[in-house]
Amino acid sequence: MKRRWLVPAVFLSALALGLGACGGDDGGGTAKGDGSITVFSLWGGSEQEAFQKVLDQFTEDTGIETKYESARDFLPVIRTRLAADNPPEVAVIPRPGVVAELARDESLIPLEDLGLDPEEINGNYSDTWSSLATVDDKVYGVVAKANSKSVMWYKPNSFEENGFEIPTTWDQLLDITKQYKAKGKTPWAVGAQGRDNSWTLTDWFENIYARTAGGEKYTQLFNGDLAFNDPTVKAALTEMVKIINDDYVAGGIDTALGIGFVDGIGRVFSKNPVAEMYMEGGFVGGIALGDVNPDLKVGETIDFFQWPTIDEANGNPLVGGGDVAAAFVNNEDVAKLIEYLSTPEAGKVWVSTGAIASPNEGVSAEDYPNELVAKEADQLKTAESFLFDGSDLLPGTLGQDFGTLLQNIIKSPDNMDSLLDDYQAEAEGAFAA
């Protein structure tokens, strides 16, 4: 089937914003580097370790040292550093909406100002991915890694013991959920503590909404052209709380809101599990095998299946994301790092860790160390349609506030209407700004 790549219009509109000169560029061209680069992202744990291998290879190849810095609260930290005139030289930016904001604020350096050829840098990337680093026809970086969020993690041996088949429909998934509960087992774990982990709930919603309302309404919703208190939103949330509730989530909603994303993985895949399934992106595999339980066996005690269809009319779209490596400082060392991160060689080092899937077309299936990441990469390449993570496209803090909204809704579903009304009022102000 021919693939349709659906990029929400809010992203496209962000690309059309006019820009002035870029931060750090005084018109004098690319400066000489001092042999050291600071690199900032939000990754920790196995994700950080995997990225460090890429940076180490870059240092080995070029002699340029790197200093990695991280913070989960990416945008507030980067804003504070910019205000203090202390930006990192390079950052891996987790949201294309933030790329557009920083470009509009003249904080990022276009590739051309770094002395790089944008077409050459993105030569191994499809337009779907290179567009995420493009604002008003200027290219500001490269998509360093990508991921599918239409992934459900399970234990194959548990399914086999209970006579379960991989569900291909939402009703089948709900049936498995009910059967686990009837057998005295806890079907699901969720980790959605605080603002830093609320994104796990937005991923649940986005996958359900894409499959119940369809790609066109998904685009309208996250573009600000459809109200968040629209009946389609309420319908998707009603489906969501059929699973995320006190009966089916380990420890109930209070526990789900009291533990982080990685702790949620551990509740399913640690050596002392208390639940059977976990919903999150393809990156879960690397974290589970690297941080949670190295004794897991792919295909026996850990694997994933694709999100099931809810309404056949809306198909089975892939919801996913991508992280953009971009420069805040203009010098030769920075240009070399951005160029390196765009190469198949960097992609192969990265994917060899098992922590990520690469959108770089120069990275092949043979470069992946296990079938989990190879399967995710194939999912990214063969999806019928692609929808970028909706909350990552919302302006300002609206994306994180959306996660907070969902936290409140799963805690008090009866208050859904008033909570959505309040959020819609906030959204109207944010989109009008």
ABEGO torsion letter per residue (X at the ends): XBBBBBBBAAAAAAAABBBBBBBGBAGAEBBBBAGBBBBBBABBEAAAAAAAAAAAAAAAAAGBBBBBBBBABAAAAAAAAAAAGBBBABBBBABAAAAAAAAAAGABBBAAAAGBBAAAAAAABBAAAAAAABBGGBBAEBBABBBBABBBBBBAAAAAAAGBBBBABAAAAAAAAAAAAAAGBBABBBBABEAAAAAAAAAAAAAAAAAAAEAAAAAAAAAGABBAABAAAAAAAAAAAAABBAAABBGEAAAAAABBAAAAAAAAABABBABABBBBBAAAAAAAAAAABAABBBGAABBBBBBBBABAAAEBBBBBBBBBBBBABBBAAAAAAAAAAABAAAAAAAAAAGABBBABAABBAAABABAAAAAAAAAAAABABBBBBAAAABBEAAAAAAAAAAAAAAABAAAAAAAAAAAAAAAAAAAAX
